Amino acid sequence: MAVFKPNKRGLDQFRRELQREFDARPVRVPVVVDGDEPTRDVPTVVNNYHGPVVTVHGDRAQLALNNGSAIQVQGDIAAGYTELAKVITDLLAELDQLGLPEDDATTVREEAQAVLAEVTKENPDDRVIKRGVTLMKGALAAVGAGLSKAVTAETAQRAAVIIDTLGQALG
């Protein structure tokens, strides 16, 4: 009996091409509210196992697509952390293209989500933020220095820019 084996390289290629299309043509969804209809309670936790997740809160929208797991944080960014939040969000968007080993990519994702959750608090803990940024920079260091197997000159340069930008955004 033949066992089906998915073509992982082909699927990864498809995912990268699809992501490039999403990056080139962002999804825009106009929202129109008619009248003063009562709002219903929104669940605090949503588990969606089949498909993309779009979360809309006021004039903000988030899209999670094909990323395994996502922690979406909505809220205002604490004063002084707006640039850091933007840098981390951009890093997450291009993380898969940097050629990080899987364990380093997981570290970057987890720390990025922790830092983003912290900067939306009313009084963020600087120690949590600095620790997360330091761990992200450390995970990116091998790629930035061109030492990782899957590194191209372009990804090494991009990782080095991200490391520098993270440091500058932290202050």
Backbone as JSON Lines, residues from 0, in Angstrom:
{"i":0,"aa":"M","n":[0.85,-1.18,0.0],"ca":[0.0,0.0,0.0],"c":[0.89,1.24,0.0]}
{"i":1,"aa":"A","n":[0.68,2.13,-0.93],"ca":[1.47,3.34,-1.05],"c":[1.05,4.36,0.02]}
{"i":2,"aa":"V","n":[2.04,5.02,0.58],"ca":[1.78,6.04,1.61],"c":[1.97,7.4,0.97]}
{"i":3,"aa":"F","n":[1.01,8.26,1.17],"ca":[1.09,9.61,0.62],"c":[2.11,10.43,1.4]}
{"i":4,"aa":"K","n":[3.03,11.05,0.68],"ca":[4.02,11.92,1.3],"c":[3.93,13.28,0.61]}
{"i":5,"aa":"P","n":[3.58,14.31,1.36],"ca":[3.48,15.63,0.73],"c":[4.85,16.15,0.3]}
{"i":6,"aa":"N","n":[4.86,16.91,-0.75],"ca":[6.07,17.53,-1.25],"c":[6.32,18.79,-0.41]}
{"i":7,"aa":"K","n":[7.13,18.66,0.64],"ca":[7.35,19.76,1.57],"c":[8.03,20.96,0.9]}
{"i":8,"aa":"R","n":[8.97,20.7,0.02],"ca":[9.62,21.81,-0.68],"c":[8.63,22.56,-1.56]}
{"i":9,"aa":"G","n":[7.78,21.79,-2.24],"ca":[6.77,22.42,-3.08],"c":[5.78,23.23,-2.26]}
{"i":10,"aa":"L","n":[5.38,22.69,-1.11],"ca":[4.46,23.42,-0.23],"c":[5.11,24.68,0.32]}
{"i":11,"aa":"D","n":[6.39,24.58,0.71],"ca":[7.11,25.76,1.2],"c":[7.22,26.82,0.1]}
{"i":12,"aa":"Q","n":[7.52,26.38,-1.11],"ca":[7.61,27.3,-2.25],"c":[6.28,27.99,-2.47]}
{"i":13,"aa":"F","n":[5.18,27.22,-2.44],"ca":[3.84,27.77,-2.62],"c":[3.53,28.8,-1.53]}
{"i":14,"aa":"R","n":[3.88,28.47,-0.26],"ca":[3.63,29.37,0.85],"c":[4.41,30.68,0.67]}
{"i":15,"aa":"R","n":[5.68,30.58,0.26],"ca":[6.49,31.79,0.06],"c":[5.91,32.66,-1.07]}
{"i":16,"aa":"E","n":[5.49,32.02,-2.16],"ca":[4.92,32.78,-3.28],"c":[3.6,33.43,-2.87]}
{"i":17,"aa":"L","n":[2.79,32.71,-2.13],"ca":[1.53,33.26,-1.64],"c":[1.78,34.44,-0.7]}
{"i":18,"aa":"Q","n":[2.78,34.29,0.18],"ca":[3.12,35.38,1.11],"c":[3.6,36.61,0.34]}
{"i":19,"aa":"R","n":[4.39,36.39,-0.71],"ca":[4.85,37.51,-1.53],"c":[3.68,38.26,-2.15]}
{"i":20,"aa":"E","n":[2.68,37.49,-2.62],"ca":[1.49,38.12,-3.2],"c":[0.73,38.92,-2.14]}
{"i":21,"aa":"F","n":[0.59,38.36,-0.93],"ca":[-0.09,39.09,0.14],"c":[0.7,40.35,0.52]}
{"i":22,"aa":"D","n":[2.04,40.25,0.53],"ca":[2.86,41.42,0.85],"c":[2.72,42.49,-0.23]}
{"i":23,"aa":"A","n":[2.63,42.07,-1.48],"ca":[2.51,43.02,-2.59],"c":[1.13,43.63,-2.68]}
{"i":24,"aa":"R","n":[0.13,42.86,-2.33],"ca":[-1.26,43.32,-2.42],"c":[-1.98,43.05,-1.11]}
{"i":25,"aa":"P","n":[-1.83,43.96,-0.15],"ca":[-2.47,43.74,1.16],"c":[-3.99,43.59,1.02]}
{"i":26,"aa":"V","n":[-4.54,42.78,1.87],"ca":[-5.98,42.56,1.89],"c":[-6.64,43.74,2.6]}
{"i":27,"aa":"R","n":[-7.59,44.36,1.95],"ca":[-8.3,45.48,2.54],"c":[-9.78,45.12,2.58]}
{"i":28,"aa":"V","n":[-10.36,45.27,3.75],"ca":[-11.77,44.93,3.93],"c":[-12.48,46.16,4.48]}
{"i":29,"aa":"P","n":[-13.32,46.81,3.66],"ca":[-14.05,47.96,4.18],"c":[-15.14,47.5,5.15]}
{"i":30,"aa":"V","n":[-15.29,48.23,6.25],"ca":[-16.29,47.9,7.25],"c":[-17.25,49.07,7.36]}
{"i":31,"aa":"V","n":[-18.53,48.77,7.2],"ca":[-19.56,49.8,7.3],"c":[-20.54,49.36,8.38]}
{"i":32,"aa":"V","n":[-20.84,50.26,9.31],"ca":[-21.77,49.96,10.38],"c":[-23.05,50.73,10.12]}
{"i":33,"aa":"D","n":[-24.17,50.03,10.12],"ca":[-25.47,50.66,9.9],"c":[-26.16,50.87,11.24]}
{"i":34,"aa":"G","n":[-26.36,52.11,11.6],"ca":[-27.13,52.43,12.8],"c":[-26.44,52.05,14.09]}
{"i":35,"aa":"D","n":[-27.18,52.14,15.16],"ca":[-26.66,51.83,16.49],"c":[-27.18,50.47,16.94]}
{"i":36,"aa":"E","n":[-26.74,49.43,16.28],"ca":[-27.17,48.1,16.65],"c":[-26.41,47.68,17.91]}
{"i":37,"aa":"P","n":[-27.08,46.95,18.79],"ca":[-26.37,46.48,19.98],"c":[-25.26,45.51,19.59]}
{"i":38,"aa":"T","n":[-24.15,45.6,20.29],"ca":[-23.04,44.7,20.01],"c":[-23.15,43.5,20.93]}
{"i":39,"aa":"R","n":[-22.69,42.37,20.44],"ca":[-22.7,41.19,21.28],"c":[-21.32,40.99,21.88]}
{"i":40,"aa":"D","n":[-21.28,40.25,22.95],"ca":[-20.01,40.0,23.61],"c":[-19.07,39.24,22.68]}
{"i":41,"aa":"V","n":[-17.82,39.66,22.66],"ca":[-16.82,39.03,21.82],"c":[-16.04,38.05,22.69]}
{"i":42,"aa":"P","n":[-15.85,36.81,22.23],"ca":[-15.1,35.86,23.05],"c":[-13.65,36.32,23.2]}
{"i":43,"aa":"T","n":[-13.05,36.01,24.35],"ca":[-11.66,36.41,24.57],"c":[-10.68,35.43,23.95]}
{"i":44,"aa":"V","n":[-11.11,34.18,23.75],"ca":[-10.25,33.18,23.13],"c":[-11.01,32.53,21.99]}
{"i":45,"aa":"V","n":[-10.4,32.5,20.82],"ca":[-11.0,31.85,19.66],"c":[-10.01,30.82,19.16]}
{"i":46,"aa":"N","n":[-10.46,29.59,19.05],"ca":[-9.64,28.52,18.48],"c":[-10.17,28.21,17.09]}
{"i":47,"aa":"N","n":[-9.35,28.5,16.09],"ca":[-9.74,28.26,14.71],"c":[-8.72,27.29,14.14]}
{"i":48,"aa":"Y","n":[-9.17,26.09,13.81],"ca":[-8.26,25.06,13.34],"c":[-8.27,24.9,11.82]}
{"i":49,"aa":"H","n":[-9.13,25.63,11.14],"ca":[-9.3,25.4,9.7],"c":[-9.36,26.72,8.94]}
{"i":50,"aa":"G","n":[-8.23,27.29,8.65],"ca":[-8.26,28.44,7.77],"c":[-7.68,29.69,8.39]}
{"i":51,"aa":"P","n":[-7.66,30.74,7.59],"ca":[-7.1,32.01,8.06],"c":[-7.98,32.63,9.13]}
{"i":52,"aa":"V","n":[-7.35,33.45,9.95],"ca":[-8.06,34.15,11.02],"c":[-7.95,35.64,10.76]}
{"i":53,"aa":"V","n":[-9.09,36.31,10.7],"ca":[-9.1,37.76,10.55],"c":[-9.78,38.31,11.78]}
{"i":54,"aa":"T","n":[-9.08,39.2,12.49],"ca":[-9.61,39.81,13.69],"c":[-9.74,41.31,13.44]}
{"i":55,"aa":"V","n":[-10.92,41.85,13.68],"ca":[-11.15,43.28,13.47],"c":[-11.59,43.89,14.79]}
{"i":56,"aa":"H","n":[-10.94,45.0,15.13],"ca":[-11.29,45.73,16.35],"c":[-11.26,47.21,15.99]}
{"i":57,"aa":"G","n":[-12.43,47.83,15.87],"ca":[-12.48,49.24,15.48],"c":[-11.91,49.41,14.09]}
{"i":58,"aa":"D","n":[-10.9,50.27,13.98],"ca":[-10.29,50.5,12.67],"c":[-9.02,49.67,12.47]}
{"i":59,"aa":"R","n":[-8.82,48.67,13.31],"ca":[-7.64,47.82,13.2],"c":[-8.06,46.42,12.77]}
{"i":60,"aa":"A","n":[-7.27,45.82,11.91],"ca":[-7.54,44.44,11.48],"c":[-6.24,43.66,11.51]}
{"i":61,"aa":"Q","n":[-6.34,42.38,11.86],"ca":[-5.18,41.49,11.88],"c":[-5.53,40.25,11.07]}
{"i":62,"aa":"L","n":[-4.54,39.72,10.36],"ca":[-4.74,38.53,9.56],"c":[-3.67,37.53,9.96]}
{"i":63,"aa":"A","n":[-4.08,36.32,10.3],"ca":[-3.14,35.23,10.58],"c":[-3.39,34.16,9.54]}
{"i":64,"aa":"L","n":[-2.35,33.82,8.77],"ca":[-2.51,32.87,7.68],"c":[-1.33,31.92,7.64]}
{"i":65,"aa":"N","n":[-1.6,30.64,7.74],"ca":[-0.58,29.6,7.55],"c":[0.66,29.81,8.41]}
{"i":66,"aa":"N","n":[0.47,30.07,9.69],"ca":[1.63,30.26,10.53],"c":[1.68,29.29,11.7]}
{"i":67,"aa":"G","n":[0.92,28.23,11.65],"ca":[0.96,27.23,12.71],"c":[0.15,27.66,13.91]}
{"i":68,"aa":"S","n":[0.63,28.64,14.62],"ca":[-0.12,29.17,15.75],"c":[0.11,30.67,15.8]}
{"i":69,"aa":"A","n":[-0.85,31.37,16.3],"ca":[-0.73,32.83,16.37],"c":[-1.32,33.31,17.67]}
{"i":70,"aa":"I","n":[-0.64,34.28,18.25],"ca":[-1.2,35.0,19.38],"c":[-1.38,36.41,18.89]}
{"i":71,"aa":"Q","n":[-2.62,36.82,18.73],"ca":[-2.89,38.15,18.23],"c":[-3.22,39.05,19.41]}
{"i":72,"aa":"V","n":[-2.47,40.11,19.51],"ca":[-2.66,41.04,20.61],"c":[-3.23,42.33,20.04]}
{"i":73,"aa":"Q","n":[-4.33,42.76,20.62],"ca":[-4.92,44.01,20.19],"c":[-4.91,44.96,21.37]}
{"i":74,"aa":"G","n":[-4.57,46.17,21.11],"ca":[-4.55,47.18,22.15],"c":[-3.64,48.29,21.71]}
{"i":75,"aa":"D","n":[-3.62,49.33,22.51],"ca":[-2.77,50.45,22.19],"c":[-1.35,50.15,22.64]}
{"i":76,"aa":"I","n":[-0.41,50.63,21.87],"ca":[1.01,50.46,22.19],"c":[1.37,51.52,23.22]}
{"i":77,"aa":"A","n":[2.1,51.1,24.26],"ca":[2.52,52.02,25.3],"c":[3.46,53.08,24.73]}
{"i":78,"aa":"A","n":[3.42,54.25,25.33],"ca":[4.26,55.36,24.87],"c":[5.73,54.94,24.83]}
{"i":79,"aa":"G","n":[6.38,55.26,23.73],"ca":[7.8,54.98,23.58],"c":[8.11,53.63,22.94]}
{"i":80,"aa":"Y","n":[7.09,52.82,22.68],"ca":[7.32,51.49,22.13],"c":[6.72,51.29,20.74]}
{"i":81,"aa":"T","n":[6.2,52.33,20.14],"ca":[5.56,52.21,18.83],"c":[6.55,51.72,17.77]}
{"i":82,"aa":"E","n":[7.72,52.29,17.72],"ca":[8.72,51.9,16.71],"c":[9.17,50.47,16.93]}
{"i":83,"aa":"L","n":[9.37,50.07,18.18],"ca":[9.77,48.7,18.48],"c":[8.69,47.72,18.03]}
{"i":84,"aa":"A","n":[7.44,48.03,18.29],"ca":[6.34,47.16,17.88],"c":[6.3,47.03,16.36]}
{"i":85,"aa":"K","n":[6.54,48.12,15.65],"ca":[6.55,48.07,14.18],"c":[7.7,47.21,13.67]}
{"i":86,"aa":"V","n":[8.88,47.37,14.26],"ca":[10.04,46.58,13.83],"c":[9.78,45.09,14.07]}
{"i":87,"aa":"I","n":[9.22,44.77,15.22],"ca":[8.96,43.36,15.54],"c":[7.87,42.79,14.62]}
{"i":88,"aa":"T","n":[6.85,43.57,14.33],"ca":[5.8,43.11,13.42],"c":[6.38,42.85,12.03]}
{"i":89,"aa":"D","n":[7.24,43.75,11.56],"ca":[7.88,43.56,10.26],"c":[8.78,42.31,10.28]}
{"i":90,"aa":"L","n":[9.49,42.11,11.39],"ca":[10.35,40.94,11.52],"c":[9.52,39.66,11.42]}
{"i":91,"aa":"L","n":[8.4,39.61,12.11],"ca":[7.54,38.42,12.05],"c":[7.03,38.17,10.64]}
{"i":92,"aa":"A","n":[6.76,39.24,9.91],"ca":[6.24,39.09,8.54],"c":[7.27,38.47,7.6]}
{"i":93,"aa":"E","n":[8.55,38.72,7.84],"ca":[9.57,38.2,6.92],"c":[10.45,37.13,7.55]}
{"i":94,"aa":"L","n":[10.09,36.65,8.71],"ca":[10.91,35.68,9.44],"c":[11.2,34.42,8.64]}
{"i":95,"aa":"D","n":[10.21,33.89,7.96],"ca":[10.4,32.64,7.22],"c":[11.37,32.79,6.05]}
{"i":96,"aa":"Q","n":[11.58,33.98,5.59],"ca":[12.48,34.19,4.45],"c":[13.93,34.4,4.87]}
{"i":97,"aa":"L","n":[14.21,34.46,6.17],"ca":[15.56,34.73,6.63],"c":[16.44,33.49,6.7]}
{"i":98,"aa":"G","n":[15.84,32.3,6.61],"ca":[16.65,31.08,6.62],"c":[17.15,30.68,7.99]}
{"i":99,"aa":"L","n":[16.42,31.05,9.04],"ca":[16.81,30.66,10.39],"c":[16.56,29.17,10.61]}
{"i":100,"aa":"P","n":[17.41,28.52,11.42],"ca":[17.08,27.16,11.83],"c":[15.75,27.19,12.59]}
{"i":101,"aa":"E","n":[15.01,26.1,12.53],"ca":[13.66,26.06,13.1],"c":[13.62,26.44,14.58]}
{"i":102,"aa":"D","n":[14.59,25.98,15.38],"ca":[14.55,26.31,16.8],"c":[14.8,27.81,17.03]}
{"i":103,"aa":"D","n":[15.66,28.42,16.24],"ca":[15.88,29.86,16.35],"c":[14.65,30.64,15.88]}
{"i":104,"aa":"A","n":[14.02,30.18,14.81],"ca":[12.81,30.84,14.32],"c":[11.71,30.77,15.38]}
{"i":105,"aa":"T","n":[11.59,29.63,16.04],"ca":[10.6,29.48,17.11],"c":[10.9,30.43,18.26]}
{"i":106,"aa":"T","n":[12.17,30.55,18.62],"ca":[12.57,31.48,19.69],"c":[12.18,32.9,19.32]}
{"i":107,"aa":"V","n":[12.48,33.3,18.09],"ca":[12.16,34.66,17.65],"c":[10.65,34.89,17.7]}
{"i":108,"aa":"R","n":[9.87,33.93,17.2],"ca":[8.4,34.07,17.22],"c":[7.87,34.22,18.65]}
{"i":109,"aa":"E","n":[8.32,33.34,19.54],"ca":[7.83,33.36,20.92],"c":[8.2,34.66,21.63]}
{"i":110,"aa":"E","n":[9.44,35.08,21.46],"ca":[9.88,36.31,22.13],"c":[9.21,37.53,21.52]}
{"i":111,"aa":"A","n":[9.01,37.53,20.21],"ca":[8.33,38.64,19.55],"c":[6.91,38.77,20.07]}
{"i":112,"aa":"Q","n":[6.22,37.65,20.19],"ca":[4.85,37.69,20.69],"c":[4.81,38.14,22.14]}
{"i":113,"aa":"A","n":[5.79,37.71,22.94],"ca":[5.84,38.13,24.34],"c":[6.1,39.63,24.46]}
{"i":114,"aa":"V","n":[7.01,40.15,23.64],"ca":[7.31,41.59,23.67],"c":[6.11,42.39,23.19]}
{"i":115,"aa":"L","n":[5.46,41.94,22.12],"ca":[4.28,42.66,21.63],"c":[3.16,42.66,22.67]}
{"i":116,"aa":"A","n":[3.0,41.55,23.37],"ca":[2.0,41.51,24.43],"c":[2.37,42.46,25.56]}
{"i":117,"aa":"E","n":[3.64,42.58,25.86],"ca":[4.09,43.45,26.96],"c":[3.92,44.92,26.61]}
{"i":118,"aa":"V","n":[4.23,45.32,25.37],"ca":[4.15,46.74,25.02],"c":[2.73,47.24,24.88]}
{"i":119,"aa":"T","n":[1.75,46.34,24.93],"ca":[0.36,46.78,24.9],"c":[-0.22,46.93,26.31]}
{"i":120,"aa":"K","n":[0.58,46.61,27.3],"ca":[0.12,46.78,28.69],"c":[0.21,48.26,29.07]}
{"i":121,"aa":"E","n":[-0.56,48.61,30.08],"ca":[-0.57,50.01,30.53],"c":[0.8,50.41,31.08]}
{"i":122,"aa":"N","n":[1.42,49.53,31.83],"ca":[2.76,49.77,32.38],"c":[3.66,48.6,32.0]}
{"i":123,"aa":"P","n":[4.27,48.64,30.81],"ca":[5.11,47.52,30.37],"c":[6.34,47.35,31.26]}
{"i":124,"aa":"D","n":[6.75,46.11,31.42],"ca":[7.95,45.78,32.19],"c":[9.16,45.85,31.26]}
{"i":125,"aa":"D","n":[10.02,46.81,31.48],"ca":[11.2,47.0,30.62],"c":[12.09,45.77,30.6]}
{"i":126,"aa":"R","n":[12.17,45.05,31.72],"ca":[13.04,43.87,31.78],"c":[12.55,42.79,30.81]}
{"i":127,"aa":"V","n":[11.25,42.59,30.74],"ca":[10.68,41.59,29.82],"c":[10.97,42.01,28.38]}
{"i":128,"aa":"I","n":[10.81,43.27,28.09],"ca":[11.04,43.78,26.73],"c":[12.5,43.66,26.34]}
{"i":129,"aa":"K","n":[13.41,44.1,27.22],"ca":[14.85,44.02,26.92],"c":[15.3,42.58,26.77]}
{"i":130,"aa":"R","n":[14.8,41.69,27.62],"ca":[15.16,40.28,27.53],"c":[14.7,39.7,26.2]}
{"i":131,"aa":"G","n":[13.46,40.0,25.81],"ca":[12.93,39.49,24.55],"c":[13.7,39.99,23.35]}
{"i":132,"aa":"V","n":[14.02,41.29,23.34],"ca":[14.77,41.86,22.22],"c":[16.17,41.25,22.16]}
{"i":133,"aa":"T","n":[16.8,41.07,23.31],"ca":[18.13,40.47,23.35],"c":[18.11,39.04,22.81]}
{"i":134,"aa":"L","n":[17.11,38.27,23.19],"ca":[17.0,36.9,22.69],"c":[16.73,36.87,21.19]}
{"i":135,"aa":"M","n":[15.9,37.79,20.7],"ca":[15.64,37.85,19.26],"c":[16.92,38.2,18.5]}
{"i":136,"aa":"K","n":[17.65,39.18,19.0],"ca":[18.9,39.58,18.35],"c":[19.9,38.43,18.35]}
{"i":137,"aa":"G","n":[19.96,37.69,19.46],"ca":[20.86,36.54,19.54],"c":[20.51,35.45,18.55]}
{"i":138,"aa":"A","n":[19.21,35.18,18.4],"ca":[18.77,34.16,17.45],"c":[19.06,34.56,16.01]}
{"i":139,"aa":"L","n":[19.03,35.87,15.74],"ca":[19.29,36.37,14.39],"c":[20.78,36.53,14.1]}
{"i":140,"aa":"A","n":[21.61,36.47,15.14],"ca":[23.03,36.79,14.99],"c":[23.75,35.89,13.99]}
{"i":141,"aa":"A","n":[23.49,34.58,14.02],"ca":[24.19,33.66,13.11],"c":[23.86,33.98,11.65]}
{"i":142,"aa":"V","n":[22.61,34.33,11.39],"ca":[22.23,34.69,10.03],"c":[22.85,36.03,9.66]}
{"i":143,"aa":"G","n":[22.81,36.98,10.59],"ca":[23.38,38.31,10.33],"c":[24.87,38.26,10.05]}
{"i":144,"aa":"A","n":[25.55,37.3,10.67],"ca":[26.99,37.17,10.44],"c":[27.29,36.27,9.24]}
{"i":145,"aa":"G","n":[26.25,35.7,8.63],"ca":[26.44,34.85,7.45],"c":[26.93,33.46,7.79]}
{"i":146,"aa":"L","n":[26.73,33.01,9.04],"ca":[27.25,31.72,9.48],"c":[26.28,30.56,9.3]}
{"i":147,"aa":"S","n":[25.04,30.83,9.06],"ca":[24.04,29.76,8.91],"c":[24.13,29.15,7.52]}
{"i":148,"aa":"K","n":[23.78,27.87,7.4],"ca":[23.9,27.15,6.13],"c":[23.03,27.73,5.02]}
{"i":149,"aa":"A","n":[21.83,28.17,5.37],"ca":[20.88,28.62,4.35],"c":[20.96,30.11,4.06]}
{"i":150,"aa":"V","n":[22.03,30.75,4.49],"ca":[22.13,32.19,4.38],"c":[22.64,32.62,3.02]}
{"i":151,"aa":"T","n":[21.98,33.62,2.45],"ca":[22.47,34.27,1.25],"c":[23.01,35.63,1.69]}
{"i":152,"aa":"A","n":[23.69,36.3,0.82],"ca":[24.2,37.63,1.15],"c":[23.04,38.57,1.48]}
{"i":153,"aa":"E","n":[21.94,38.41,0.76],"ca":[20.77,39.26,0.98],"c":[20.15,39.02,2.36]}
{"i":154,"aa":"T","n":[19.97,37.74,2.74],"ca":[19.37,37.46,4.04],"c":[20.3,37.84,5.18]}
{"i":155,"aa":"A","n":[21.62,37.67,4.98],"ca":[22.58,38.07,6.01],"c":[22.51,39.58,6.22]}
{"i":156,"aa":"Q","n":[22.45,40.33,5.14],"ca":[22.36,41.79,5.25],"c":[21.05,42.19,5.9]}
{"i":157,"aa":"R","n":[19.96,41.56,5.51],"ca":[18.65,41.9,6.09],"c":[18.61,41.59,7.59]}
{"i":158,"aa":"A","n":[19.17,40.44,8.0],"ca":[19.21,40.08,9.42],"c":[20.05,41.09,10.2]}
{"i":159,"aa":"A","n":[21.17,41.52,9.62],"ca":[22.01,42.51,10.29],"c":[21.26,43.84,10.47]}
{"i":160,"aa":"V","n":[20.51,44.23,9.45],"ca":[19.71,45.46,9.53],"c":[18.64,45.32,10.61]}
{"i":161,"aa":"I","n":[18.0,44.16,10.67],"ca":[16.96,43.93,11.68],"c":[17.55,43.99,13.08]}
{"i":162,"aa":"I","n":[18.71,43.36,13.28],"ca":[19.37,43.39,14.59],"c":[19.66,44.82,15.0]}
{"i":163,"aa":"D","n":[20.21,45.6,14.06],"ca":[20.52,47.01,14.34],"c":[19.26,47.8,14.64]}
{"i":164,"aa":"T","n":[18.21,47.58,13.84],"ca":[16.96,48.3,14.01],"c":[16.3,47.95,15.34]}
{"i":165,"aa":"L","n":[16.36,46.68,15.74],"ca":[15.82,46.29,17.04],"c":[16.53,47.04,18.17]}
{"i":166,"aa":"G","n":[17.85,47.11,18.08],"ca":[18.62,47.82,19.09],"c":[18.27,49.3,19.15]}
{"i":167,"aa":"Q","n":[18.13,49.93,17.98],"ca":[17.77,51.35,17.93],"c":[16.37,51.6,18.44]}
{"i":168,"aa":"A","n":[15.44,50.72,18.09],"ca":[14.04,50.9,18.51],"c":[13.86,50.72,20.01]}
{"i":169,"aa":"L","n":[14.74,49.91,20.6],"ca":[14.66,49.7,22.04],"c":[15.12,50.93,22.79]}
{"i":170,"aa":"G","n":[15.94,51.73,22.16],"ca":[16.32,52.99,22.77],"c":[17.67,52.93,23.27]}
